[in-house]
Amino acid sequence: MKLEIKNIDLAKVIAFLEQTNFKGLQSVNRSKVTNYLTEQLREVVEGEKTIREDFKNDKDKLEKELRAYFEQKVTVEGANYLAGLTAIKNKIKELTSEECEQEFSGDDAYALSVLYEAFNLGGENDENND
């Protein structure tokens, strides 16, 4: 199992995951994933600074480079993150089920949608073997 998040969506996804209620071991495993994503976000911020500096005199090129950069994805995968990814995937399934009465709006709704799509939930290729 893996999770791919566009650079532009990292901050919203991290904030959503950190404020979503996980308990016990699930919380610990979720934190492992959010800590990794936070490290990646720091790198994205540094990369953005570099691009802004490199193209500060060419606004058109700057916008093109930033757009391409923000579309790139961070990938979380591997045995070290499997428990965390499983916990997050199960929580997203729970939060998007018909029975869930919790409502989301703004950045939370957007982040939930990003995670829902990233885990391919509801799609034909939904991984039911986890």
Secondary structure by P-SEA (a helix, b strand, c coil): ccccccccaaaaaaaaaaaccccaaaaaaaaaaaaaaaaaaaaaaaaaaaaaaaccccaaaaaaaaaaaaabbbbbbccccaaaaaaaaaaaaaaacccccccccaaaaaaaaaaaaaaccccccccccc
